[in-house]
């Protein structure tokens, strides 16, 4: 029998916590993971800044070449 359906919480005068809509205390782990995911997505969607696309591609290929030589 689940704890919430037994008579013991009533005997101990324990009342269940009722979370409101959007309350994170019931799903703290889920909210943490969602927060990390949202932060990562926002970071990925940031603009490159004032770098021309050709220059950004050149830097990307330079990093690939540098790691290939290190391996």
DRENBA-544681 format. One record per residue (C-alpha): residue number from 0; x, y, z. Coordinates in nm, 4 decimals, padded with zeros to 6 digits, always signed. Example, Ala and Ser with C-alpha at 12.3 -4.5 7.8 and 13.67 -1.06 7.14 Angstrom:
// DRENBA-544681
<r seq="0" X="+01.2300" Y="-00.4500" Z="+00.7800"/>
<r seq="1" X="+01.3670" Y="-00.1060" Z="+00.7140"/>
// end
This chain:
// DRENBA-544681
<r seq="0" X="+00.0000" Y="+00.0000" Z="+00.0000"/>
<r seq="1" X="+00.1481" Y="+00.3383" Z="-00.0930"/>
<r seq="2" X="+00.2503" Y="+00.5647" Z="+00.1906"/>
<r seq="3" X="+00.0107" Y="+00.8391" Z="+00.0862"/>
<r seq="4" X="-00.2894" Y="+00.6040" Z="+00.1056"/>
<r seq="5" X="-00.2120" Y="+00.4645" Z="+00.4474"/>
<r seq="6" X="-00.3406" Y="+00.6028" Z="+00.7746"/>
<r seq="7" X="+00.0033" Y="+00.6713" Z="+00.9216"/>
<r seq="8" X="+00.0498" Y="+01.0215" Z="+00.7734"/>
<r seq="9" X="-00.2791" Y="+01.1249" Z="+00.9321"/>
<r seq="10" X="-00.1682" Y="+00.9795" Z="+01.2660"/>
<r seq="11" X="+00.1572" Y="+01.1738" Z="+01.2468"/>
<r seq="12" X="-00.0301" Y="+01.4856" Z="+01.1278"/>
<r seq="13" X="+00.1760" Y="+01.4970" Z="+00.8083"/>
<r seq="14" X="+00.0257" Y="+01.6882" Z="+00.5198"/>
<r seq="15" X="+00.1457" Y="+01.6317" Z="+00.1643"/>
<r seq="16" X="+00.3236" Y="+01.9131" Z="-00.0158"/>
<r seq="17" X="+00.1133" Y="+02.0477" Z="-00.3005"/>
<r seq="18" X="+00.3240" Y="+02.2244" Z="-00.5596"/>
<r seq="19" X="+00.1874" Y="+02.5021" Z="-00.7714"/>
<r seq="20" X="+00.2204" Y="+02.5252" Z="-01.1465"/>
<r seq="21" X="+00.5824" Y="+02.5950" Z="-01.2377"/>
<r seq="22" X="+00.7092" Y="+02.5139" Z="-00.8904"/>
<r seq="23" X="+01.0507" Y="+02.3527" Z="-00.9174"/>
<r seq="24" X="+01.0787" Y="+02.1921" Z="-00.5758"/>
<r seq="25" X="+00.8902" Y="+01.8831" Z="-00.6925"/>
<r seq="26" X="+01.1084" Y="+01.8302" Z="-00.9984"/>
<r seq="27" X="+01.4416" Y="+01.9807" Z="-00.8987"/>
<r seq="28" X="+01.6502" Y="+01.7352" Z="-01.1000"/>
<r seq="29" X="+01.4388" Y="+01.7838" Z="-01.4113"/>
<r seq="30" X="+01.4584" Y="+02.1606" Z="-01.3789"/>
<r seq="31" X="+01.8357" Y="+02.1426" Z="-01.3356"/>
<r seq="32" X="+01.8814" Y="+01.9305" Z="-01.6461"/>
<r seq="33" X="+01.6471" Y="+02.1530" Z="-01.8461"/>
<r seq="34" X="+01.8382" Y="+02.4589" Z="-01.7275"/>
<r seq="35" X="+02.1697" Y="+02.3123" Z="-01.8408"/>
<r seq="36" X="+02.0207" Y="+02.2178" Z="-02.1776"/>
<r seq="37" X="+01.8675" Y="+02.5620" Z="-02.2290"/>
<r seq="38" X="+02.1940" Y="+02.7334" Z="-02.1376"/>
<r seq="39" X="+02.3810" Y="+02.5164" Z="-02.3887"/>
<r seq="40" X="+02.1264" Y="+02.5864" Z="-02.6638"/>
<r seq="41" X="+02.1406" Y="+02.9591" Z="-02.5970"/>
<r seq="42" X="+02.5209" Y="+02.9448" Z="-02.6071"/>
<r seq="43" X="+02.5128" Y="+02.7606" Z="-02.9403"/>
<r seq="44" X="+02.2753" Y="+03.0158" Z="-03.0898"/>
<r seq="45" X="+02.4939" Y="+03.3169" Z="-03.0083"/>
<r seq="46" X="+02.6200" Y="+03.5104" Z="-03.3085"/>
<r seq="47" X="+02.9828" Y="+03.4737" Z="-03.4093"/>
<r seq="48" X="+03.0428" Y="+03.8423" Z="-03.3534"/>
<r seq="49" X="+03.2077" Y="+04.0660" Z="-03.6113"/>
<r seq="50" X="+03.3953" Y="+03.7833" Z="-03.7828"/>
<r seq="51" X="+03.3259" Y="+03.7355" Z="-04.1512"/>
<r seq="52" X="+03.1938" Y="+03.3870" Z="-04.2362"/>
<r seq="53" X="+03.5008" Y="+03.3159" Z="-04.4500"/>
<r seq="54" X="+03.7304" Y="+03.3999" Z="-04.1578"/>
<r seq="55" X="+03.5264" Y="+03.1816" Z="-03.9208"/>
<r seq="56" X="+03.5542" Y="+02.8891" Z="-04.1650"/>
<r seq="57" X="+03.9295" Y="+02.9449" Z="-04.1924"/>
<r seq="58" X="+03.9672" Y="+02.9357" Z="-03.8137"/>
<r seq="59" X="+03.7588" Y="+02.6199" Z="-03.7983"/>
<r seq="60" X="+03.9771" Y="+02.4409" Z="-04.0543"/>
<r seq="61" X="+04.2938" Y="+02.5663" Z="-03.8814"/>
<r seq="62" X="+04.1755" Y="+02.4063" Z="-03.5556"/>
<r seq="63" X="+04.1055" Y="+02.0795" Z="-03.7369"/>
<r seq="64" X="+04.4551" Y="+02.0777" Z="-03.8884"/>
<r seq="65" X="+04.6178" Y="+02.1591" Z="-03.5529"/>
<r seq="66" X="+04.4450" Y="+01.8714" Z="-03.3742"/>
<r seq="67" X="+04.5249" Y="+01.6312" Z="-03.6574"/>
<r seq="68" X="+04.8982" Y="+01.7041" Z="-03.6210"/>
<r seq="69" X="+04.8874" Y="+01.6628" Z="-03.2433"/>
<r seq="70" X="+04.7403" Y="+01.3155" Z="-03.2700"/>
// end
